[in-house]
Amino acid sequence: MSESLLSSGAKPHEIGASLARDTAAPAVAPQGADIWPTNAIRVVSVVLPSLFLAAILMQPVADPKLMFLDALAAAEYADYCCRPYYGFVSTVGIMLWVATAAVCLFSAIAFALARRARPVVLFAGAAGLLSGWLALDDAFLLHEVVLPHFGVAQNLVLAANALFAIAYVGASLRLIWTVDKWLLLLACGALATSMGVDVVFHSLDPVLVYVEDSAKFFGIFCWASFHVTTMARLFLAPSALETAATSAPAGAPARR
């Protein structure tokens, strides 16, 4: 290329520009933009909690119902008190809420300090605060015991939680639509199923307890998987996702 330019009488600066183009490194897609293992994450997010719940239900050592119930509820319900496995599934779920909140809030602070796009910071912060509140609610039975004691109806608290979750998803819809909306939809569907069983039946019947708390744990696991992997993806491929977060994705409802 440079020899043809010399023979054609090109000027030195034109030859230099041509050489720069010839030796420039080929463009590389942002890391994680096209090779993110979305399907693998979905499979793991479904298989792991399913295996965990199946193991709890089939183990021969303890009453599964006492492992699904909250530790306090199990202690009140059981004929004997107390055993370390009371509330085991519930406690693991709380740990997942807390881990999700910690990852998201840390990410929000890091994104803010790095002056990342405002929607990205708000997404991480809102996810962390909502996950943290749900962890507190689960750990201290806020909607079941504490707030009703002060005159706030349980169903009102559950409705407020649902509205907060809907507002969070609506505010972050562009980013959610870009990453893995189906995994978050699965999480929200499972949590809504658990809430519905609780509101409609509110029973300690073993079958209903298994349905309610299995759906709840499954939803928490998928919620944690979605948010932790999304935060990782925002660290690994910031430019691609920030562009998507500030522009309407294909197929998503446009904002007016």
C-alpha positions as CSV (number, residue, x, y, z in Angstrom):
1,M,0.0,0.0,0.0
2,S,2.8,2.5,1.0
3,E,4.8,1.6,-2.2
4,S,1.8,2.4,-4.4
5,L,1.3,5.7,-2.6
6,L,4.9,6.6,-3.2
7,S,4.7,5.7,-6.9
8,S,1.6,7.8,-7.2
9,G,3.2,10.8,-5.6
10,A,1.3,10.9,-2.4
11,K,2.3,13.4,0.3
12,P,4.2,12.2,3.4
13,H,1.2,12.8,5.7
14,E,-1.0,10.7,3.5
15,I,1.5,7.9,3.5
16,G,1.7,8.1,7.4
17,A,-2.1,7.9,7.7
18,S,-2.2,4.9,5.4
19,L,0.5,3.1,7.4
20,A,-1.4,3.8,10.6
21,R,-4.5,2.3,9.2
22,D,-2.6,-0.8,8.0
23,T,-1.0,-1.4,11.3
24,A,-3.9,-0.6,13.5
25,A,-5.2,-3.5,15.7
26,P,-8.5,-4.9,14.6
27,A,-11.5,-3.8,16.6
28,V,-12.4,-6.2,19.4
29,A,-15.9,-6.5,20.9
30,P,-16.1,-5.5,24.5
31,Q,-15.2,-8.4,26.8
32,G,-18.3,-10.3,27.8
33,A,-20.6,-8.5,25.3
34,D,-21.2,-11.4,23.0
35,I,-19.8,-14.4,24.9
36,W,-21.7,-14.0,28.2
37,P,-22.9,-17.5,29.2
38,T,-26.6,-16.6,29.5
39,N,-27.9,-20.0,28.9
40,A,-25.5,-21.6,31.3
41,I,-26.5,-19.1,34.0
42,R,-30.1,-19.9,33.5
43,V,-29.6,-23.7,33.7
44,V,-27.6,-23.3,36.9
45,S,-30.1,-20.9,38.4
46,V,-32.9,-23.5,37.8
47,V,-31.0,-26.8,38.6
48,L,-29.2,-25.8,41.8
49,P,-32.2,-24.7,43.8
50,S,-34.3,-27.5,42.5
51,L,-31.7,-30.1,43.6
52,F,-31.4,-28.3,47.0
53,L,-35.1,-28.4,47.6
54,A,-35.4,-32.0,46.4
55,A,-32.7,-33.0,48.9
56,I,-34.5,-31.3,51.7
57,L,-37.8,-33.0,50.9
58,M,-36.3,-36.5,50.5
59,Q,-33.8,-36.5,53.3
60,P,-34.8,-39.0,56.1
61,V,-33.2,-37.3,59.1
62,A,-35.6,-34.4,60.0
63,D,-39.1,-33.3,59.3
64,P,-38.9,-31.2,56.1
65,K,-41.6,-28.9,57.2
66,L,-39.5,-27.7,60.2
67,M,-36.7,-27.0,57.8
68,F,-38.9,-24.9,55.5
69,L,-40.6,-22.8,58.1
70,D,-39.0,-19.8,59.7
71,A,-36.9,-20.8,62.7
72,L,-39.2,-19.1,65.2
73,A,-42.3,-20.6,63.5
74,A,-40.8,-24.0,63.5
75,A,-39.9,-23.7,67.2
76,E,-43.4,-22.7,68.1
77,Y,-45.0,-25.5,65.9
78,A,-42.7,-28.4,66.9
79,D,-43.5,-30.7,69.8
80,Y,-39.9,-30.3,70.9
81,C,-37.5,-27.4,71.0
82,C,-35.1,-26.8,69.6
83,R,-32.9,-28.2,66.8
84,P,-30.2,-26.6,64.7
85,Y,-32.0,-27.4,61.4
86,Y,-35.1,-25.5,62.3
87,G,-35.7,-22.9,59.5
88,F,-32.7,-24.2,57.5
89,V,-34.2,-23.3,54.1
90,S,-35.5,-20.0,55.3
91,T,-32.0,-19.1,56.7
92,V,-30.3,-20.0,53.5
93,G,-32.7,-17.8,51.7
94,I,-32.0,-14.9,54.0
95,M,-28.3,-15.4,53.3
96,L,-29.0,-15.1,49.6
97,W,-30.9,-11.8,50.1
98,V,-28.0,-10.4,52.2
99,A,-25.4,-11.5,49.7
100,T,-27.4,-9.9,46.8
101,A,-27.8,-6.7,48.7
102,A,-24.1,-6.5,49.6
103,V,-23.0,-7.1,46.0
104,C,-25.4,-4.6,44.5
105,L,-24.7,-1.8,47.1
106,F,-21.0,-2.3,46.7
107,S,-21.4,-2.1,42.9
108,A,-23.5,1.0,43.2
109,I,-20.8,2.8,45.2
110,A,-18.1,1.6,42.8
111,F,-20.1,2.7,39.8
112,A,-20.8,6.1,41.4
113,L,-17.1,6.7,42.2
114,A,-16.2,5.7,38.7
115,R,-18.8,8.2,37.3
116,R,-20.7,5.5,35.4
117,A,-24.0,6.2,33.7
118,R,-26.7,7.4,36.1
119,P,-29.1,4.5,35.1
120,V,-26.5,2.0,36.0
121,V,-25.8,3.5,39.4
122,L,-29.5,3.8,40.2
123,F,-30.1,0.2,39.0
124,A,-27.5,-1.2,41.3
125,G,-28.5,1.0,44.3
126,A,-32.2,0.2,43.9
127,A,-31.5,-3.5,43.6
128,G,-29.3,-3.4,46.7
129,L,-31.8,-1.5,48.8
130,L,-34.8,-3.6,47.8
131,S,-32.8,-6.9,48.4
132,G,-31.7,-5.5,51.8
133,W,-35.2,-4.6,52.8
134,L,-36.5,-8.1,51.8
135,A,-33.7,-9.6,53.8
136,L,-34.7,-7.7,56.9
137,D,-38.4,-8.6,56.3
138,D,-37.5,-12.3,56.1
139,A,-35.1,-12.3,59.0
140,F,-37.2,-10.5,61.5
141,L,-40.7,-11.4,60.3
142,L,-41.6,-7.8,59.7
143,H,-44.7,-8.4,57.6
144,E,-45.8,-11.3,59.7
145,V,-45.2,-10.3,63.3
146,V,-43.5,-6.9,63.9
147,L,-45.5,-4.5,61.7
148,P,-48.9,-6.1,62.4
149,H,-48.1,-5.6,66.1
150,F,-48.0,-1.9,65.4
151,G,-51.3,-1.9,63.4
152,V,-49.9,-2.3,59.9
153,A,-51.8,-5.2,58.2
154,Q,-49.7,-8.0,56.8
155,N,-51.3,-7.8,53.4
156,L,-50.6,-4.1,53.2
157,V,-46.9,-4.7,53.8
158,L,-46.9,-7.5,51.1
159,A,-48.7,-5.1,48.7
160,A,-46.1,-2.4,49.4
161,N,-43.3,-4.9,48.7
162,A,-44.8,-5.8,45.4
163,L,-45.3,-2.2,44.4
164,F,-41.6,-1.4,45.3
165,A,-40.5,-4.4,43.2
166,I,-42.7,-3.3,40.2
167,A,-41.4,0.3,40.5
168,Y,-37.8,-1.0,40.6
169,V,-38.3,-3.2,37.5
170,G,-40.1,-0.4,35.7
171,A,-37.3,2.2,36.4
172,S,-34.6,-0.2,35.3
173,L,-36.5,-1.8,32.4
174,R,-34.1,-0.8,29.7
175,L,-31.1,-2.4,31.4
176,I,-33.0,-5.5,32.5
177,W,-34.3,-6.0,29.0
178,T,-30.7,-6.0,27.7
179,V,-29.2,-8.5,30.2
180,D,-31.5,-11.5,31.1
181,K,-35.2,-10.4,31.5
182,W,-36.3,-14.0,31.5
183,L,-34.3,-15.0,34.6
184,L,-35.6,-12.0,36.5
185,L,-39.2,-12.7,35.3
186,L,-38.7,-16.3,36.6
187,A,-37.6,-14.9,40.0
188,C,-40.5,-12.5,40.2
189,G,-43.0,-15.2,39.2
190,A,-41.8,-17.6,41.8
191,L,-41.9,-15.0,44.5
192,A,-45.3,-13.9,43.5
193,T,-46.5,-17.5,43.6
194,S,-45.2,-17.8,47.2
195,M,-46.8,-14.6,48.2
196,G,-50.1,-15.7,46.7
197,V,-50.1,-19.0,48.5
198,D,-49.4,-17.1,51.8
199,V,-52.1,-14.6,51.3
200,V,-54.8,-17.0,50.0
201,F,-54.3,-20.0,52.3
202,H,-52.0,-18.8,55.2
203,S,-51.8,-22.4,56.4
204,L,-49.4,-24.7,58.1
205,D,-50.5,-27.6,56.1
206,P,-47.3,-29.4,55.0
207,V,-48.1,-29.4,51.3
208,L,-48.9,-25.7,51.3
209,V,-45.8,-25.0,53.3
210,Y,-43.7,-26.9,50.8
211,V,-45.3,-25.1,47.8
212,E,-45.0,-21.6,49.4
213,D,-41.5,-21.9,50.7
214,S,-40.1,-23.8,47.7
215,A,-41.4,-21.2,45.4
216,K,-40.0,-18.5,47.7
217,F,-36.5,-20.1,47.8
218,F,-36.5,-20.7,44.1
219,G,-37.4,-17.1,43.5
220,I,-34.7,-15.8,45.9
221,F,-32.1,-17.9,44.2
222,C,-33.0,-16.7,40.7
223,W,-33.2,-13.1,42.0
224,A,-29.7,-13.4,43.5
225,S,-28.3,-15.1,40.3
226,F,-29.7,-12.4,38.1
227,H,-28.3,-9.5,40.1
228,V,-24.9,-10.9,41.0
229,T,-24.2,-12.0,37.4
230,T,-25.5,-8.7,36.1
231,M,-23.2,-6.7,38.4
232,A,-20.3,-8.8,37.2
233,R,-21.3,-8.2,33.6
234,L,-21.5,-4.4,34.2
235,F,-17.9,-4.6,35.5
236,L,-16.7,-6.7,32.6
237,A,-18.5,-5.0,29.7
238,P,-19.4,-1.6,30.9
239,S,-19.7,0.3,27.6
240,A,-22.1,-2.2,25.9
241,L,-24.5,-2.3,28.7
242,E,-24.4,1.4,29.5
243,T,-25.3,2.2,26.0
244,A,-28.2,-0.2,26.2
245,A,-29.3,1.3,29.6
246,T,-29.6,4.8,28.1
247,S,-31.2,3.8,24.8
248,A,-34.4,1.9,24.1
249,P,-33.7,-1.7,23.3
250,A,-35.4,-3.5,20.4
251,G,-38.8,-4.9,21.4
252,A,-39.0,-3.0,24.6
253,P,-41.7,-0.4,25.2
254,A,-40.5,3.0,24.4
255,R,-40.5,5.7,27.0
256,R,-42.2,9.0,26.1
